[in-house]
Amino acid sequence: MGTATAGLADALARWATELDPSEDDLALARRSLLDTVGVMVAAREDPLAPLFAQLPEAGRWAALAHVLDYDDLHLPSTTHISAVCLPVALASGGAERAYLAGAGVMARLGTALGWRHYSAGWHATCTAGAPAAAVTAAIARGLDADATARAIALAIPAAGGVQRAFGTAAKSLQIGFAAEAGVRAAALAGAGADADPLALEQWMALVGGDPEASWADTPAVPDGLAIKAFPCCYALQRPIAAVRELETSVPADGVRRIGVRTPAASLAPLIHHSPQTGLEGKFSLEYGIAAALLDSRPGFDSFSDAGVRRPDATRLMRAVEVAATDGGDHLLTGEVEIELETNAGAAVRTALALPPGAPERPMTPEELRAKLVLCGAGELTELSWESAAEFVRSL
């Protein structure tokens, strides 16, 4: 792709329209299809699902893919790529190539926006997601590079979203808005709507990104995607996994104090310290640790309103003491250290750098299959890109 300076939208559009996926790219797309659609199957039972009927198809599907916070994550950009790009590809009649083109643009834009953008409070999945959704829909429609660049520019007005939405219905709805905006932008560009592609540079400067970033052409999604083992914010995956990997099992009712030492960057989205709802619990370090102690493998019931309000969970949350160390520029910076002190005065300690599902510690096919079964979607191992859109419509 080379260096993107004055023609960032043009460079991204040219890369997307010329993309020739490798076998590794296609394997990533296949895994993303199964994982994302599986999570959508589970999300049908979420209390917020009826709200999504107010959105057009792509937005409805994207919100459904994200509402459980069980969807994948691109760590360098801190964006939930598949929750945006996969529903847009399916709703627009596209397949692997449309998904990978949008996913690649989202990864590159999100990385250029950087940790400073995310830590300032922007919801990067939405800011990078709207232009990426436009690319996904444009490739699905067969638009050329010029029209695709205009579609990116037309999506810029919708490239917003903030982290105060975390723990509310607005978080998944913001994802839906980004997807919907991309589909609309591609349709307008395809119909001949004019736009200045340099709008992307101006927007990047306004939101603190680096419009002069440079990227390699391959793979389509640099650094891969992290698959979640637990249905909650990615920042909770590591502390939950660390508690579960303690060599000595400690009963939850025998814990007096829980010490957590972790880089400050890994705490950025964990904004709820005394959660009262299941959604808030998905963004609470204190509750994530309590759920790991109480439930062994936290699942959908763990992140329900009733689960968060358990008296035992409240007690354990109050026992958590957090020491945030300086530095870090992504959610898996450094490692998390956890110490459990028992009522008898004994202590057990553990430290963890990579949770299950991280790109460097990928899920095995068996582990992904087990996740699909947990989602009530064990039959999806036979799902194809050609049949996926109709399957999702049947939900």
C-alpha positions in Angstrom: 0.0 0.0 0.0 3.0 2.3 0.6 2.9 5.6 2.4 -0.5 7.3 2.7 -0.2 11.1 2.7 -2.4 13.5 0.7 -4.3 10.6 -0.9 -5.2 8.4 2.1 -8.7 7.5 1.0 -7.5 7.0 -2.6 -4.7 4.7 -1.3 -7.0 2.7 0.9 -9.6 2.4 -1.9 -7.0 1.3 -4.4 -5.7 -1.4 -2.0 -9.2 -2.6 -1.3 -10.2 -2.9 -5.0 -7.0 -4.7 -5.9 -7.0 -7.1 -2.9 -6.2 -10.7 -3.9 -6.7 -12.7 -0.6 -4.1 -15.3 0.3 -5.0 -18.7 1.8 -4.2 -17.3 5.2 -6.5 -14.4 4.6 -9.3 -16.7 3.6 -8.8 -18.9 6.6 -9.1 -15.8 8.9 -12.3 -14.8 7.0 -13.7 -18.3 7.5 -13.0 -18.3 11.2 -14.5 -14.8 11.5 -17.6 -15.9 9.8 -18.2 -18.8 12.1 -17.3 -16.9 15.3 -19.4 -13.8 14.4 -22.5 -15.6 13.2 -22.3 -17.9 16.2 -22.3 -14.9 18.6 -25.3 -13.5 16.7 -27.2 -16.8 17.3 -26.6 -16.4 21.0 -27.5 -12.7 20.9 -31.1 -13.5 19.8 -32.0 -14.0 23.4 -30.5 -10.7 24.7 -33.0 -8.3 26.1 -31.7 -5.5 23.8 -32.3 -7.6 20.6 -35.8 -6.3 20.0 -34.5 -2.7 19.9 -32.3 -3.5 16.9 -35.4 -4.1 14.8 -35.5 -0.3 14.5 -32.3 -0.4 12.4 -31.9 -1.4 8.7 -30.5 -4.8 8.0 -26.8 -4.2 8.2 -27.1 -2.0 11.3 -29.4 -4.6 13.0 -27.0 -7.4 12.3 -24.0 -5.4 13.4 -25.6 -4.5 16.7 -26.6 -8.1 17.2 -23.0 -9.2 16.6 -21.7 -6.9 19.2 -24.3 -6.7 22.0 -22.9 -9.7 24.0 -19.3 -8.3 23.6 -18.3 -11.8 22.6 -17.0 -10.7 19.1 -13.4 -10.6 17.9 -11.0 -7.7 18.4 -8.0 -6.3 16.4 -5.6 -5.4 19.1 -3.3 -2.8 17.4 -6.4 -0.7 16.5 -8.6 -1.7 19.5 -11.5 -2.3 17.1 -14.1 -5.0 16.8 -13.6 -5.6 13.1 -15.9 -8.4 12.3 -18.9 -7.0 14.2 -18.9 -4.2 11.6 -17.4 -5.6 8.4 -19.0 -9.1 8.4 -22.7 -8.0 8.7 -22.1 -5.3 6.1 -20.6 -7.8 3.7 -23.5 -10.2 4.1 -26.2 -7.5 4.0 -24.6 -6.1 0.8 -24.4 -9.4 -1.0 -20.6 -9.8 -0.6 -18.4 -12.6 0.7 -14.8 -13.2 1.8 -13.2 -10.6 -0.4 -15.6 -7.8 0.6 -15.2 -8.7 4.3 -11.4 -8.8 4.1 -11.2 -5.5 2.2 -13.2 -3.7 4.8 -11.5 -5.5 7.6 -8.1 -4.5 6.2 -9.1 -0.9 5.9 -10.5 -0.9 9.4 -7.3 -2.4 10.9 -5.1 0.1 9.1 -7.3 3.2 9.9 -7.7 2.1 13.5 -4.0 1.6 13.9 -3.3 5.0 12.4 -5.7 6.5 14.8 -3.7 4.8 17.5 -3.9 4.4 21.3 -4.0 8.1 21.9 -7.3 8.2 20.0 -8.8 5.3 22.0 -7.5 6.5 25.4 -9.0 9.9 24.8 -12.4 8.2 25.0 -13.3 7.6 21.3 -15.1 4.3 20.5 -12.6 3.3 17.8 -14.8 0.5 16.5 -17.2 3.2 15.3 -14.7 5.9 14.2 -12.7 3.5 12.1 -15.8 1.3 11.5 -17.9 3.7 9.4 -15.3 4.3 6.6 -14.4 0.6 6.8 -18.1 -0.4 6.4 -18.2 1.9 3.3 -15.3 0.0 1.8 -16.9 -3.4 2.6 -20.2 -2.4 1.0 -18.4 -0.8 -2.0 -16.4 -3.9 -2.8 -19.6 -6.0 -2.4 -21.3 -3.7 -4.9 -18.3 -4.0 -7.3 -17.5 -0.2 -7.2 -14.2 0.9 -8.6 -11.4 2.7 -6.7 -12.7 6.2 -7.4 -16.2 5.4 -6.2 -14.8 3.5 -3.2 -12.7 6.6 -2.1 -15.9 8.7 -2.4 -17.8 6.2 -0.3 -15.1 6.6 2.4 -15.5 10.4 2.4 -19.3 10.1 2.5 -19.0 7.9 5.6 -16.9 10.4 7.5 -19.9 12.3 9.0 -20.9 9.1 10.8 -17.4 8.3 12.1 -18.1 9.0 15.8 -18.9 7.2 19.0 -17.6 7.5 22.6 -16.7 5.1 25.4 -19.2 6.5 27.9 -21.6 4.3 25.9 -19.9 1.2 27.4 -22.3 -0.6 29.7 -25.4 0.7 28.0 -27.5 -0.1 24.9 -25.7 2.7 23.1 -22.5 0.7 22.7 -23.9 -1.9 20.4 -26.2 0.6 18.7 -23.2 2.7 17.9 -21.8 -0.3 16.0 -25.0 -0.6 14.2 -24.9 3.1 13.2 -21.4 2.7 11.8 -22.4 -0.3 9.7 -25.5 1.4 8.5 -23.6 4.6 7.5 -21.1 2.6 5.5 -23.9 0.8 3.5 -25.6 4.2 2.9 -22.3 5.9 1.8 -21.5 3.1 -0.7 -25.0 3.3 -2.2 -24.7 7.0 -2.6 -21.2 6.8 -4.2 -22.5 4.1 -6.5 -25.3 6.4 -7.6 -22.8 9.1 -8.4 -22.8 11.3 -5.3 -19.8 13.6 -5.2 -17.4 13.9 -2.3 -13.9 15.0 -1.6 -11.7 12.1 -0.5 -9.4 14.5 1.3 -12.1 14.7 3.9 -10.5 11.6 5.4 -7.2 13.5 6.0 -9.0 16.4 7.7 -11.0 14.1 9.9 -7.9 12.1 10.9 -6.2 15.3 12.0 -9.2 16.4 14.0 -9.5 13.1 15.9 -5.7 12.8 16.6 -4.8 10.2 14.0 -1.7 9.9 11.8 -2.7 10.3 8.1 0.9 9.7 7.1 1.1 6.1 8.4 2.5 3.4 6.2 1.4 -0.2 5.9 2.5 -3.4 4.3 0.2 -4.8 1.6 -0.2 -8.2 3.3 -1.7 -9.9 5.2 -5.2 -8.4 4.7 -5.6 -7.9 8.4 -2.2 -7.2 9.9 -1.5 -8.9 13.3 -4.7 -11.1 13.0 -7.7 -11.0 15.3 -8.2 -12.0 18.9 -11.2 -14.4 19.6 -12.9 -14.0 22.9 -13.2 -16.9 25.3 -15.6 -15.1 27.6 -18.6 -12.8 26.7 -17.3 -9.5 28.0 -14.9 -6.7 27.2 -11.5 -7.8 25.8 -9.8 -6.1 28.7 -11.4 -8.6 31.0 -10.2 -11.7 29.1 -6.7 -11.7 30.6 -7.6 -11.1 34.3 -10.4 -13.8 34.1 -8.0 -16.2 32.4 -5.4 -15.5 35.1 -7.7 -16.3 37.9 -8.8 -19.5 36.2 -5.2 -20.5 35.7 -4.2 -20.3 39.4 -2.3 -23.4 40.2 -4.0 -23.7 43.6 -7.8 -23.6 43.7 -9.2 -21.1 46.2 -12.9 -21.3 47.1 -14.6 -17.9 46.5 -15.9 -17.8 50.1 -12.4 -18.2 51.4 -11.0 -15.1 49.7 -10.3 -12.0 51.9 -8.4 -9.8 49.6 -7.7 -9.7 45.8 -4.7 -7.7 44.7 -4.4 -6.8 41.0 -1.3 -5.2 39.4 -1.7 -4.3 35.7 -0.6 -1.6 33.2 -2.9 1.4 33.2 -3.6 0.9 29.5 -5.3 -2.4 30.1 -7.8 -0.7 32.3 -9.0 2.0 29.8 -12.4 0.5 29.0 -13.1 -0.9 32.5 -15.1 2.1 33.6 -17.6 0.5 36.0 -16.3 -0.3 39.5 -19.6 -1.0 41.2 -21.8 -2.4 38.3 -25.5 -2.8 38.8 -26.4 -4.4 35.5 -25.0 -7.2 33.3 -23.9 -4.7 30.7 -22.0 -2.7 33.2 -20.4 -5.9 34.5 -18.9 -6.6 31.1 -16.7 -3.4 31.7 -15.8 -4.0 35.3 -12.5 -5.4 36.4 -13.8 -6.0 39.9 -16.8 -8.0 38.6 -14.8 -9.9 36.0 -12.6 -11.3 38.8 -15.5 -12.0 41.1 -17.3 -13.9 38.2 -14.1 -15.9 37.6 -14.0 -17.0 41.2 -17.7 -17.7 41.5 -18.4 -19.3 38.1 -15.1 -20.8 37.1 -15.8 -20.2 33.4 -17.9 -17.0 33.2 -20.7 -17.3 30.6 -23.9 -15.6 29.6 -25.5 -16.0 33.0 -22.5 -14.5 34.7 -23.1 -11.2 32.8 -26.8 -11.0 33.5 -28.3 -8.4 35.9 -29.0 -11.1 38.4 -25.4 -12.4 38.2 -23.9 -9.0 38.8 -26.2 -8.4 41.8 -25.3 -11.6 43.7 -24.3 -10.8 47.3 -21.2 -13.0 46.9 -20.2 -11.0 43.9 -20.6 -7.7 45.7 -18.4 -8.9 48.6 -15.7 -10.0 46.2 -15.8 -6.8 44.2 -15.2 -4.9 47.4 -12.2 -7.1 48.1 -10.4 -6.0 44.9 -7.5 -3.6 45.2 -6.0 -2.4 41.9 -2.4 -1.1 41.4 -2.1 0.4 37.9 1.5 0.7 36.6 2.5 3.4 34.1 2.7 3.1 30.4 1.2 0.9 27.8 -0.4 1.4 24.4 -2.8 -1.5 24.0 -5.0 -3.7 26.1 -2.5 -6.5 26.4 0.5 -4.4 27.4 2.8 -6.2 29.8 1.0 -8.7 32.0 -1.5 -8.9 34.8 -0.5 -10.1 38.2 -3.1 -11.3 40.7 -2.8 -12.3 44.3 -5.6 -13.9 46.3 -5.3 -13.7 50.1 -7.3 -16.2 52.0 -9.2 -15.8 55.2 -6.5 -18.0 56.8 -3.8 -15.5 55.8 -2.3 -17.6 53.0 -1.7 -16.1 49.5 -1.6 -17.5 46.0 -0.3 -15.5 43.1 -0.3 -15.7 39.3 0.7 -13.6 36.3 -0.4 -13.8 32.7 0.5 -12.0 29.5 -1.7 -13.6 26.9 -5.2 -14.9 27.4 -6.7 -17.8 25.3 -7.7 -16.6 21.9 -5.0 -13.9 21.6 -3.4 -14.0 18.1 -0.2 -15.4 19.6 -2.3 -18.0 21.5 -5.1 -18.8 19.0 -8.1 -20.9 19.7 -7.8 -24.4 18.3 -10.6 -25.6 16.0 -11.9 -27.7 18.9 -12.0 -24.6 21.2 -13.8 -22.6 18.5 -16.3 -25.4 18.1 -16.9 -25.5 21.9 -17.6 -21.7 21.7 -20.1 -22.3 19.0 -21.8 -25.0 21.0 -22.0 -22.6 24.0 -23.7 -20.1 21.7 -26.3 -22.7 20.6 -24.7 -22.7 17.1 -22.9 -26.0 16.9 -24.3 -26.7 13.5 -22.5 -23.6 12.0 -19.3 -25.6 11.2 -21.0 -26.3 7.8 -22.0 -22.7 7.2 -20.7 -21.2 3.9 -20.4 -17.5 2.8 -23.0 -18.2 0.1 -25.6 -19.4 2.7 -24.7 -17.1 5.6 -26.9 -14.1 4.7 -30.0 -16.2 4.4 -29.1 -18.0 7.6 -28.8 -14.7 9.5 -32.1 -13.5 8.0 -33.7 -16.7 9.3 -32.7 -15.6 12.9 
